[in-house]
Amino acid sequence: MNIKIISEVIKNSYGIVNRVVKNLKSTDGNVYDVFTQDGRYIVKIYNDLKHVNKMIRIVDMLNVNNIKVPNIITNLFNLKYISINNIYLVVYEFLNGKSIINDDITGLISREIIIKIAKEVRKMHDLMIYNDIELEEINFNINLNRKSLLHFDLTKENILNNNGNIEFIDFDDAKYGESVIDISILIALLFFSKKRGVDLKGIQLFIDSYYGYDIELKKLEIKFIKKCALNWIDYTLKNNDLGISINESFETKKKLIKEYL
């Protein structure tokens, strides 16, 4: 779907006078920025209505439980998407949160923000015990009986800091499975880096803040964090064409996790 068509659809279906620009940061190439006189929106193009409905249900569930994610904008037809020839256009609220990285040189996240991220992720994991949304279930050969919604892509780009409040974006890779899988992914993505090495203190602070006084659960699950992190890297490398540079970065993460986690 080209920009001209997207622009016309938004004007006709949402009543927004806009300028549409392709978002070049999107790895999937299905994201567009919409600039209006009143602000900015994010548009995503999907080819699967079931997936669209899952995104709507995730967003509604999280926002009603005070976990900040981008609202999906309802159009003039009282729908949260527009269908054109089996292609689905969804308009998301644009969140003004900034990077969680406290220092561009060291790549460190402030200790205060780590604590807040941990508490929000735990809150998210405590919401959905059963797979009511019918997300794909992921299994890394563990069974701890604490399953939940998994964001499954908790990168520094997908977690925002809005004046000390944590916001999450991009649930398109969301799964259902053991909560410790999401913990492992976040630790691998935020605290292990080819360029900057390992933030061991950050890892410990995140784990302590996530589990809080739940000491027995912490003792049980921390034994599986390393295994899940390594399994997730293998899963990602197997199921995605990431390019040479990113593949090398993931292989470096794998070595560091084996050594330090």
Solvent accessible surface area in square Angstrom, and as a share of the most:
residue,aa,sasa,rsa
1,M,77,0.34
2,N,86,0.44
3,I,72,0.36
4,K,155,0.66
5,I,77,0.39
6,I,0,0.00
7,S,18,0.12
8,E,79,0.35
9,V,16,0.09
10,I,0,0.00
11,K,81,0.35
12,N,102,0.52
13,S,7,0.05
14,Y,17,0.07
15,G,53,0.51
16,I,23,0.12
17,V,110,0.63
18,N,21,0.11
19,R,148,0.54
20,V,13,0.07
21,V,57,0.32
22,K,77,0.33
23,N,26,0.13
24,L,158,0.79
25,K,187,0.79
26,S,27,0.18
27,T,135,0.78
28,D,118,0.61
29,G,32,0.31
30,N,31,0.16
31,V,17,0.09
32,Y,18,0.07
33,D,11,0.06
34,V,1,0.00
35,F,64,0.27
36,T,28,0.16
37,Q,173,0.77
38,D,140,0.73
39,G,35,0.34
40,R,85,0.31
41,Y,51,0.20
42,I,27,0.14
43,V,0,0.00
44,K,19,0.08
45,I,26,0.13
46,Y,17,0.06
47,N,121,0.62
48,D,67,0.35
49,L,62,0.31
50,K,154,0.65
51,H,43,0.19
52,V,0,0.00
53,N,62,0.32
54,K,52,0.22
55,M,6,0.03
56,I,25,0.13
57,R,115,0.42
58,I,0,0.00
59,V,7,0.04
60,D,65,0.34
61,M,39,0.17
62,L,0,0.00
63,N,37,0.19
64,V,117,0.67
65,N,54,0.28
66,N,122,0.63
67,I,1,0.00
68,K,69,0.29
69,V,0,0.00
70,P,14,0.09
71,N,65,0.33
72,I,13,0.06
73,I,46,0.23
74,T,62,0.36
75,N,10,0.05
76,L,119,0.59
77,F,125,0.52
78,N,126,0.64
79,L,85,0.42
80,K,58,0.25
81,Y,44,0.17
82,I,20,0.10
83,S,62,0.40
84,I,45,0.23
85,N,138,0.71
86,N,115,0.59
87,I,53,0.27
88,Y,23,0.09
89,L,1,0.00
90,V,1,0.01
91,V,1,0.00
92,Y,20,0.08
93,E,46,0.21
94,F,62,0.26
95,L,13,0.07
96,N,102,0.52
97,G,13,0.12
98,K,147,0.62
99,S,67,0.43
100,I,3,0.01
101,I,32,0.16
102,N,104,0.53
103,D,51,0.27
104,D,118,0.61
105,I,153,0.78
106,T,60,0.35
107,G,14,0.13
108,L,74,0.37
109,I,3,0.02
110,S,31,0.20
111,R,89,0.33
112,E,110,0.49
113,I,12,0.06
114,I,2,0.01
115,I,59,0.30
116,K,68,0.29
117,I,1,0.01
118,A,0,0.00
119,K,119,0.51
120,E,36,0.16
121,V,0,0.00
122,R,45,0.16
123,K,76,0.32
124,M,0,0.00
125,H,5,0.02
126,D,78,0.40
127,L,55,0.27
128,M,8,0.03
129,I,113,0.57
130,Y,156,0.59
131,N,42,0.22
132,D,95,0.49
133,I,8,0.04
134,E,127,0.57
135,L,10,0.05
136,E,98,0.44
137,E,90,0.40
138,I,15,0.08
139,N,103,0.53
140,F,13,0.05
141,N,124,0.63
142,I,15,0.07
143,N,110,0.56
144,L,28,0.14
145,N,128,0.66
146,R,42,0.15
147,K,65,0.28
148,S,0,0.00
149,L,0,0.00
150,L,0,0.00
151,H,0,0.00
152,F,12,0.05
153,D,33,0.17
154,L,0,0.00
155,T,26,0.15
156,K,88,0.37
157,E,103,0.46
158,N,12,0.06
159,I,0,0.00
160,L,22,0.11
161,N,35,0.18
162,N,41,0.21
163,N,147,0.75
164,G,17,0.17
165,N,101,0.52
166,I,10,0.05
167,E,8,0.04
168,F,0,0.00
169,I,46,0.23
170,D,53,0.27
171,F,11,0.04
172,D,32,0.17
173,D,68,0.35
174,A,9,0.07
175,K,20,0.08
176,Y,14,0.05
177,G,0,0.00
178,E,5,0.02
179,S,0,0.00
180,V,1,0.00
181,I,1,0.00
182,D,0,0.00
183,I,0,0.00
184,S,0,0.00
185,I,0,0.00
186,L,0,0.00
187,I,0,0.00
188,A,0,0.00
189,L,35,0.17
190,L,23,0.11
191,F,6,0.02
192,F,2,0.01
193,S,32,0.20
194,K,110,0.46
195,K,164,0.69
196,R,100,0.37
197,G,26,0.25
198,V,39,0.22
199,D,22,0.11
200,L,89,0.44
201,K,167,0.71
202,G,0,0.00
203,I,9,0.05
204,Q,92,0.41
205,L,46,0.23
206,F,1,0.01
207,I,15,0.07
208,D,58,0.30
209,S,18,0.12
210,Y,4,0.01
211,Y,4,0.02
212,G,40,0.38
213,Y,217,0.82
214,D,55,0.29
215,I,86,0.44
216,E,128,0.57
217,L,30,0.15
218,K,41,0.17
219,K,113,0.48
220,L,77,0.38
221,E,1,0.00
222,I,72,0.36
223,K,151,0.64
224,F,53,0.22
225,I,4,0.02
226,K,71,0.30
227,K,84,0.36
228,C,0,0.00
229,A,0,0.00
230,L,29,0.15
231,N,41,0.21
232,W,10,0.04
233,I,0,0.00
234,D,64,0.33
235,Y,57,0.22
236,T,15,0.09
237,L,43,0.21
238,K,174,0.74
239,N,85,0.43
240,N,70,0.36
241,D,146,0.76
242,L,45,0.23
243,G,35,0.34
244,I,138,0.70
245,S,81,0.52
246,I,79,0.40
247,N,56,0.29
248,E,85,0.38
249,S,30,0.20
250,F,21,0.09
251,E,77,0.35
252,T,35,0.20
253,K,16,0.07
254,K,41,0.17
255,K,143,0.61
256,L,32,0.16
257,I,0,0.00
258,K,112,0.48
259,E,125,0.56
260,Y,102,0.39
261,L,54,0.27
